Amino acid sequence: MAAVSIGIVDGKILLDLCYEEDSKADVDMNFVMTGSGKFIEVQGTAESAPFTKKQMERMAEIAHSGIKELLKAQKVIAALS
C-alpha cells in the first residue's frame, strides 16, 4: 500500500504537494491504494474553489500513477533488504 497527496494549485493538478503548494491549493486530496490498485482511502476538500468530476477523475488517475511508482520503489527497497 502507498499514499500520495494531490491538489489543484493555480489551475494545475500537482502530485505530492510541498508545504507551499498545499497552503495555497484550491483543492487538496489524499489517496491511499493497495498494490493491486484498489482504494483504501480517498479524502478531498475544496479549500477555496470547487472542482469538477472530470478534475477529480484526473486527480485519481495521477494519484494512481504516483502510487504505482512508490510501490515499485518499495519493491526495490524490499529486494535490497
N, CA, C and O atoms as a Tinker XYZ file with bonds, in Angstrom:
   324  protein
     1  N      0.846000   -1.157000    0.000000    73     2
     2  CA     0.000000    0.000000    0.000000    64     1     3
     3  C      0.892000    1.221000    0.000000    63     2     4     5
     4  O      2.018000    1.194000    0.496000    81     3
     5  N      0.358000    2.303000   -0.574000    73     3     6
     6  CA     1.083000    3.576000   -0.619000    64     5     7
     7  C      0.064000    4.703000   -0.662000    63     6     8     9
     8  O     -1.114000    4.497000   -0.955000    81     7
     9  N      0.553000    5.905000   -0.359000    73     7    10
    10  CA    -0.324000    7.073000   -0.317000    64     9    11
    11  C      0.357000    8.276000   -0.949000    63    10    12    13
    12  O      1.579000    8.415000   -0.907000    81    11
    13  N     -0.464000    9.144000   -1.536000    73    11    14
    14  CA     0.039000   10.394000   -2.102000    64    13    15
    15  C     -0.942000   11.515000   -1.803000    63    14    16    17
    16  O     -2.129000   11.296000   -1.560000    81    15
    17  N     -0.397000   12.724000   -1.830000    73    15    18
    18  CA    -1.253000   13.904000   -1.794000    64    17    19
    19  C     -1.298000   14.454000   -3.213000    63    18    20    21
    20  O     -0.361000   14.296000   -3.996000    81    19
    21  N     -2.395000   15.093000   -3.514000    73    19    22
    22  CA    -2.571000   15.674000   -4.848000    64    21    23
    23  C     -3.477000   16.881000   -4.695000    63    22    24    25
    24  O     -4.323000   16.914000   -3.800000    81    23
    25  N     -3.314000   17.850000   -5.536000    73    23    26
    26  CA    -4.161000   19.022000   -5.412000    64    25    27
    27  C     -4.172000   19.860000   -6.669000    63    26    28    29
    28  O     -3.456000   19.596000   -7.636000    81    27
    29  N     -5.001000   20.870000   -6.622000    73    27    30
    30  CA    -5.065000   21.835000   -7.718000    64    29    31
    31  C     -4.531000   23.154000   -7.184000    63    30    32    33
    32  O     -5.061000   23.718000   -6.228000    81    31
    33  N     -3.470000   23.631000   -7.822000    73    31    34
    34  CA    -2.829000   24.886000   -7.446000    64    33    35
    35  C     -2.704000   25.732000   -8.701000    63    34    36    37
    36  O     -2.121000   25.297000   -9.694000    81    35
    37  N     -3.243000   26.923000   -8.658000    73    35    38
    38  CA    -3.197000   27.825000   -9.825000    64    37    39
    39  C     -3.721000   27.143000  -11.083000    63    38    40    41
    40  O     -3.190000   27.344000  -12.175000    81    39
    41  N     -4.761000   26.338000  -10.924000    73    39    42
    42  CA    -5.404000   25.671000  -12.058000    64    41    43
    43  C     -4.708000   24.418000  -12.552000    63    42    44    45
    44  O     -5.177000   23.789000  -13.501000    81    43
    45  N     -3.585000   24.037000  -11.923000    73    43    46
    46  CA    -2.834000   22.859000  -12.353000    64    45    47
    47  C     -2.956000   21.758000  -11.302000    63    46    48    49
    48  O     -2.951000   22.027000  -10.101000    81    47
    49  N     -3.066000   20.521000  -11.770000    73    47    50
    50  CA    -3.094000   19.379000  -10.869000    64    49    51
    51  C     -1.648000   18.991000  -10.560000    63    50    52    53
    52  O     -0.854000   18.725000  -11.462000    81    51
    53  N     -1.325000   18.965000   -9.269000    73    51    54
    54  CA     0.029000   18.644000   -8.827000    64    53    55
    55  C      0.012000   17.426000   -7.922000    63    54    56    57
    56  O     -0.894000   17.247000   -7.108000    81    55
    57  N      1.025000   16.596000   -8.077000    73    55    58
    58  CA     1.195000   15.395000   -7.268000    64    57    59
    59  C      2.224000   15.670000   -6.187000    63    58    60    61
    60  O      3.227000   16.339000   -6.437000    81    59
    61  N      1.982000   15.157000   -4.985000    73    59    62
    62  CA     2.910000   15.248000   -3.863000    64    61    63
    63  C      3.226000   16.707000   -3.528000    63    62    64    65
    64  O      4.359000   17.167000   -3.672000    81    63
    65  N      2.211000   17.405000   -3.086000    73    63    66
    66  CA     2.339000   18.827000   -2.792000    64    65    67
    67  C      3.330000   19.098000   -1.665000    63    66    68    69
    68  O      3.320000   18.418000   -0.639000    81    67
    69  N      4.182000   20.094000   -1.867000    73    67    70
    70  CA     5.035000   20.560000   -0.780000    64    69    71
    71  C      4.203000   21.519000    0.083000    63    70    72    73
    72  O      3.071000   21.846000   -0.273000    81    71
    73  N      4.749000   21.961000    1.193000    73    71    74
    74  CA     4.001000   22.817000    2.114000    64    73    75
    75  C      3.488000   24.081000    1.422000    63    74    76    77
    76  O      2.326000   24.455000    1.582000    81    75
    77  N      4.353000   24.729000    0.661000    73    75    78
    78  CA     3.976000   25.982000   -0.009000    64    77    79
    79  C      2.807000   25.761000   -0.972000    63    78    80    81
    80  O      1.870000   26.558000   -1.006000    81    79
    81  N      2.864000   24.678000   -1.754000    73    79    82
    82  CA     1.776000   24.369000   -2.685000    64    81    83
    83  C      0.501000   24.006000   -1.932000    63    82    84    85
    84  O     -0.588000   24.463000   -2.279000    81    83
    85  N      0.648000   23.179000   -0.899000    73    83    86
    86  CA    -0.502000   22.739000   -0.118000    64    85    87
    87  C     -1.215000   23.919000    0.544000    63    86    88    89
    88  O     -2.444000   23.944000    0.620000    81    87
    89  N     -0.447000   24.883000    1.015000    73    87    90
    90  CA    -1.038000   26.012000    1.734000    64    89    91
    91  C     -1.837000   26.944000    0.821000    63    90    92    93
    92  O     -2.662000   27.722000    1.301000    81    91
    93  N     -1.598000   26.872000   -0.485000    73    91    94
    94  CA    -2.363000   27.732000   -1.393000    64    93    95
    95  C     -3.207000   26.933000   -2.400000    63    94    96    97
    96  O     -3.672000   27.478000   -3.401000    81    95
    97  N     -3.394000   25.652000   -2.122000    73    95    98
    98  CA    -4.156000   24.790000   -3.035000    64    97    99
    99  C     -5.639000   25.137000   -3.027000    63    98   100   101
   100  O     -6.224000   25.397000   -1.975000    81    99
   101  N     -6.233000   25.137000   -4.212000    73    99   102
   102  CA    -7.688000   25.294000   -4.326000    64   101   103
   103  C     -8.380000   24.003000   -3.902000    63   102   104   105
   104  O     -9.466000   24.027000   -3.322000    81   103
   105  N     -7.740000   22.883000   -4.200000    73   103   106
   106  CA    -8.260000   21.551000   -3.853000    64   105   107
   107  C     -7.106000   20.753000   -3.264000    63   106   108   109
   108  O     -5.986000   20.790000   -3.775000    81   107
   109  N     -7.389000   20.037000   -2.195000    73   107   110
   110  CA    -6.390000   19.209000   -1.526000    64   109   111
   111  C     -6.983000   17.820000   -1.342000    63   110   112   113
   112  O     -8.035000   17.665000   -0.722000    81   111
   113  N     -6.297000   16.797000   -1.890000    73   111   114
   114  CA    -6.798000   15.422000   -1.781000    64   113   115
   115  C     -5.679000   14.482000   -1.361000    63   114   116   117
   116  O     -4.498000   14.743000   -1.593000    81   115
   117  N     -6.081000   13.388000   -0.740000    73   115   118
   118  CA    -5.165000   12.311000   -0.380000    64   117   119
   119  C     -5.747000   11.003000   -0.895000    63   118   120   121
   120  O     -6.950000   10.761000   -0.794000    81   119
   121  N     -4.885000   10.169000   -1.443000    73   119   122
   122  CA    -5.279000    8.855000   -1.934000    64   121   123
   123  C     -4.380000    7.809000   -1.296000    63   122   124   125
   124  O     -3.161000    7.974000   -1.247000    81   123
   125  N     -4.980000    6.739000   -0.811000    73   123   126
   126  CA    -4.255000    5.577000   -0.307000    64   125   127
   127  C     -4.778000    4.384000   -1.099000    63   126   128   129
   128  O     -5.986000    4.171000   -1.189000    81   127
   129  N     -3.849000    3.601000   -1.678000    73   127   130
   130  CA    -4.249000    2.489000   -2.524000    64   129   131
   131  C     -3.407000    1.254000   -2.234000    63   130   132   133
   132  O     -2.284000    1.340000   -1.736000    81   131
   133  N     -3.984000    0.107000   -2.560000    73   131   134
   134  CA    -3.269000   -1.165000   -2.443000    64   133   135
   135  C     -2.370000   -1.359000   -3.658000    63   134   136   137
   136  O     -2.438000   -0.606000   -4.630000    81   135
   137  N     -1.535000   -2.375000   -3.581000    73   135   138
   138  CA    -0.677000   -2.708000   -4.711000    64   137   139
   139  C     -1.450000   -3.150000   -5.942000    63   138   140   141
   140  O     -0.943000   -3.059000   -7.060000    81   139
   141  N     -2.673000   -3.628000   -5.747000    73   139   142
   142  CA    -3.490000   -4.052000   -6.884000    64   141   143
   143  C     -4.361000   -2.915000   -7.432000    63   142   144   145
   144  O     -5.188000   -3.139000   -8.316000    81   143
   145  N     -4.177000   -1.700000   -6.911000    73   143   146
   146  CA    -4.892000   -0.549000   -7.446000    64   145   147
   147  C     -6.255000   -0.288000   -6.846000    63   146   148   149
   148  O     -7.035000    0.489000   -7.397000    81   147
   149  N     -6.559000   -0.930000   -5.716000    73   147   150
   150  CA    -7.835000   -0.682000   -5.055000    64   149   151
   151  C     -7.676000    0.445000   -4.038000    63   150   152   153
   152  O     -6.622000    0.606000   -3.422000    81   151
   153  N     -8.745000    1.217000   -3.879000    73   151   154
   154  CA    -8.715000    2.343000   -2.948000    64   153   155
   155  C     -8.890000    1.877000   -1.507000    63   154   156   157
   156  O     -9.747000    1.045000   -1.208000    81   155
   157  N     -8.078000    2.417000   -0.636000    73   155   158
   158  CA    -8.233000    2.236000    0.799000    64   157   159
   159  C     -8.863000    3.493000    1.391000    63   158   160   161
   160  O     -9.758000    3.425000    2.233000    81   159
   161  N     -8.376000    4.635000    0.930000    73   159   162
   162  CA    -8.918000    5.911000    1.412000    64   161   163
   163  C     -8.820000    6.960000    0.324000    63   162   164   165
   164  O     -7.831000    7.032000   -0.406000    81   163
   165  N     -9.848000    7.760000    0.228000    73   163   166
   166  CA    -9.847000    8.942000   -0.622000    64   165   167
   167  C    -10.417000   10.064000    0.229000    63   166   168   169
   168  O    -11.528000    9.962000    0.748000    81   167
   169  N     -9.650000   11.125000    0.366000    73   167   170
   170  CA   -10.089000   12.251000    1.177000    64   169   171
   171  C     -9.796000   13.519000    0.390000    63   170   172   173
   172  O     -8.674000   13.727000   -0.071000    81   171
   173  N    -10.800000   14.357000    0.239000    73   171   174
   174  CA   -10.581000   15.573000   -0.517000    64   173   175
   175  C    -11.433000   16.727000   -0.045000    63   174   176   177
   176  O    -12.545000   16.554000    0.453000    81   175
   177  N    -10.873000   17.908000   -0.218000    73   175   178
   178  CA   -11.563000   19.120000    0.203000    64   177   179
   179  C    -11.316000   20.222000   -0.820000    63   178   180   181
   180  O    -10.193000   20.431000   -1.281000    81   179
   181  N    -12.388000   20.917000   -1.160000    73   179   182
   182  CA   -12.247000   22.135000   -1.955000    64   181   183
   183  C    -11.908000   23.241000   -0.968000    63   182   184   185
   184  O    -12.789000   23.787000   -0.304000    81   183
   185  N    -10.629000   23.564000   -0.878000    73   183   186
   186  CA   -10.173000   24.550000    0.097000    64   185   187
   187  C    -10.680000   25.952000   -0.224000    63   186   188   189
   188  O    -11.149000   26.672000    0.658000    81   187
   189  N    -10.578000   26.334000   -1.508000    73   187   190
   190  CA   -11.012000   27.687000   -1.866000    64   189   191
   191  C    -11.830000   27.750000   -3.142000    63   190   192   193
   192  O    -12.382000   28.801000   -3.468000    81   191
   193  N    -11.919000   26.643000   -3.872000    73   191   194
   194  CA   -12.713000   26.614000   -5.099000    64   193   195
   195  C    -13.209000   25.197000   -5.337000    63   194   196   197
   196  O    -12.454000   24.244000   -5.146000    81   195
   197  N    -14.456000   25.036000   -5.747000    73   195   198
   198  CA   -14.965000   23.691000   -6.028000    64   197   199
   199  C    -14.289000   23.099000   -7.263000    63   198   200   201
   200  O    -13.688000   23.813000   -8.065000    81   199
   201  N    -14.403000   21.774000   -7.395000    73   199   202
   202  CA   -13.780000   21.103000   -8.530000    64   201   203
   203  C    -14.808000   20.220000   -9.220000    63   202   204   205
   204  O    -15.824000   19.836000   -8.640000    81   203
   205  N    -14.512000   19.913000  -10.476000    73   203   206
   206  CA   -15.445000   19.146000  -11.293000    64   205   207
   207  C    -15.187000   17.644000  -11.155000    63   206   208   209
   208  O    -14.152000   17.219000  -10.642000    81   207
   209  N    -16.137000   16.867000  -11.618000    73   207   210
   210  CA   -15.977000   15.410000  -11.649000    64   209   211
   211  C    -14.796000   15.042000  -12.539000    63   210   212   213
   212  O    -14.023000   14.143000  -12.209000    81   211
   213  N    -14.657000   15.729000  -13.656000    73   211   214
   214  CA   -13.541000   15.465000  -14.572000    64   213   215
   215  C    -12.198000   15.721000  -13.876000    63   214   216   217
   216  O    -11.261000   14.938000  -14.032000    81   215
   217  N    -12.104000   16.805000  -13.115000    73   215   218
   218  CA   -10.874000   17.087000  -12.378000    64   217   219
   219  C    -10.611000   16.010000  -11.329000    63   218   220   221
   220  O     -9.470000   15.581000  -11.153000    81   219
   221  N    -11.655000   15.573000  -10.635000    73   219   222
   222  CA   -11.498000   14.542000   -9.623000    64   221   223
   223  C    -11.021000   13.238000  -10.259000    63   222   224   225
   224  O    -10.144000   12.567000   -9.716000    81   223
   225  N    -11.588000   12.880000  -11.392000    73   223   226
   226  CA   -11.166000   11.667000  -12.085000    64   225   227
   227  C     -9.716000   11.776000  -12.527000    63   226   228   229
   228  O     -8.961000   10.808000  -12.433000    81   227
   229  N     -9.328000   12.938000  -13.004000    73   227   230
   230  CA    -7.935000   13.144000  -13.431000    64   229   231
   231  C     -6.989000   13.077000  -12.234000    63   230   232   233
   232  O     -5.899000   12.513000  -12.334000    81   231
   233  N     -7.402000   13.652000  -11.100000    73   231   234
   234  CA    -6.577000   13.565000   -9.896000    64   233   235
   235  C     -6.412000   12.107000   -9.461000    63   234   236   237
   236  O     -5.328000   11.708000   -9.037000    81   235
   237  N     -7.467000   11.322000   -9.562000    73   235   238
   238  CA    -7.396000    9.900000   -9.208000    64   237   239
   239  C     -6.428000    9.173000  -10.141000    63   238   240   241
   240  O     -5.662000    8.324000   -9.685000    81   239
   241  N     -6.447000    9.488000  -11.431000    73   239   242
   242  CA    -5.535000    8.865000  -12.397000    64   241   243
   243  C     -4.079000    9.213000  -12.072000    63   242   244   245
   244  O     -3.207000    8.344000  -12.066000    81   243
   245  N     -3.836000   10.483000  -11.806000    73   243   246
   246  CA    -2.472000   10.923000  -11.498000    64   245   247
   247  C     -2.006000   10.315000  -10.185000    63   246   248   249
   248  O     -0.861000    9.880000  -10.069000    81   247
   249  N     -2.891000   10.285000   -9.196000    73   247   250
   250  CA    -2.558000    9.667000   -7.909000    64   249   251
   251  C     -2.209000    8.194000   -8.103000    63   250   252   253
   252  O     -1.238000    7.705000   -7.526000    81   251
   253  N     -2.991000    7.492000   -8.908000    73   251   254
   254  CA    -2.724000    6.073000   -9.162000    64   253   255
   255  C     -1.356000    5.892000   -9.802000    63   254   256   257
   256  O     -0.621000    4.977000   -9.430000    81   255
   257  N     -1.005000    6.737000  -10.748000    73   255   258
   258  CA     0.318000    6.655000  -11.382000    64   257   259
   259  C      1.429000    6.888000  -10.360000    63   258   260   261
   260  O      2.432000    6.174000  -10.353000    81   259
   261  N      1.247000    7.887000   -9.500000    73   259   262
   262  CA     2.239000    8.167000   -8.464000    64   261   263
   263  C      2.373000    7.023000   -7.482000    63   262   264   265
   264  O      3.482000    6.680000   -7.072000    81   263
   265  N      1.266000    6.436000   -7.107000    73   263   266
   266  CA     1.287000    5.305000   -6.175000    64   265   267
   267  C      1.973000    4.106000   -6.807000    63   266   268   269
   268  O      2.705000    3.389000   -6.124000    81   267
   269  N      1.755000    3.873000   -8.091000    73   267   270
   270  CA     2.439000    2.772000   -8.769000    64   269   271
   271  C      3.956000    2.951000   -8.699000    63   270   272   273
   272  O      4.687000    1.980000   -8.502000    81   271
   273  N      4.428000    4.186000   -8.859000    73   271   274
   274  CA     5.865000    4.462000   -8.765000    64   273   275
   275  C      6.375000    4.207000   -7.351000    63   274   276   277
   276  O      7.458000    3.647000   -7.175000    81   275
   277  N      5.611000    4.610000   -6.350000    73   275   278
   278  CA     6.009000    4.354000   -4.964000    64   277   279
   279  C      6.074000    2.856000   -4.676000    63   278   280   281
   280  O      6.988000    2.388000   -3.996000    81   279
   281  N      5.110000    2.116000   -5.191000    73   279   282
   282  CA     5.100000    0.671000   -4.978000    64   281   283
   283  C      6.305000   -0.002000   -5.633000    63   282   284   285
   284  O      6.872000   -0.943000   -5.077000    81   283
   285  N      6.695000    0.481000   -6.815000    73   283   286
   286  CA     7.903000   -0.046000   -7.466000    64   285   287
   287  C      9.126000    0.206000   -6.591000    63   286   288   289
   288  O      9.959000   -0.682000   -6.411000    81   287
   289  N      9.231000    1.416000   -6.048000    73   287   290
   290  CA    10.360000    1.756000   -5.182000    64   289   291
   291  C     10.351000    0.901000   -3.919000    63   290   292   293
   292  O     11.409000    0.475000   -3.454000    81   291
   293  N      9.190000    0.648000   -3.368000    73   291   294
   294  CA     9.083000   -0.209000   -2.183000    64   293   295
   295  C      9.606000   -1.618000   -2.492000    63   294   296   297
   296  O     10.298000   -2.217000   -1.670000    81   295
   297  N      9.276000   -2.142000   -3.675000    73   295   298
   298  CA     9.738000   -3.478000   -4.053000    64   297   299
   299  C     11.256000   -3.518000   -4.207000    63   298   300   301
   300  O     11.893000   -4.495000   -3.815000    81   299
   301  N     11.836000   -2.463000   -4.777000    73   299   302
   302  CA    13.279000   -2.389000   -4.932000    64   301   303
   303  C     13.939000   -2.370000   -3.548000    63   302   304   305
   304  O     14.903000   -3.096000   -3.307000    81   303
   305  N     13.426000   -1.556000   -2.663000    73   303   306
   306  CA    13.996000   -1.468000   -1.307000    64   305   307
   307  C     13.852000   -2.797000   -0.578000    63   306   308   309
   308  O     14.778000   -3.240000    0.102000    81   307
   309  N     12.704000   -3.426000   -0.718000    73   307   310
   310  CA    12.487000   -4.723000   -0.072000    64   309   311
   311  C     13.455000   -5.775000   -0.613000    63   310   312   313
   312  O     13.930000   -6.625000    0.140000    81   311
   313  N     13.746000   -5.721000   -1.896000    73   311   314
   314  CA    14.666000   -6.689000   -2.505000    64   313   315
   315  C     16.102000   -6.477000   -2.014000    63   314   316   317
   316  O     16.886000   -7.424000   -1.958000    81   315
   317  N     16.440000   -5.250000   -1.665000    73   315   318
   318  CA    17.780000   -4.936000   -1.184000    64   317   319
   319  C     17.962000   -5.284000    0.288000    63   318   320   321
   320  O     19.086000   -5.383000    0.779000    81   319
   321  N     16.865000   -5.466000    0.975000    73   319   322
   322  CA    16.944000   -5.727000    2.427000    64   321   323
   323  C     17.319000   -7.152000    2.724000    63   322   324
   324  O     17.427000   -7.532000    3.890000    81   323
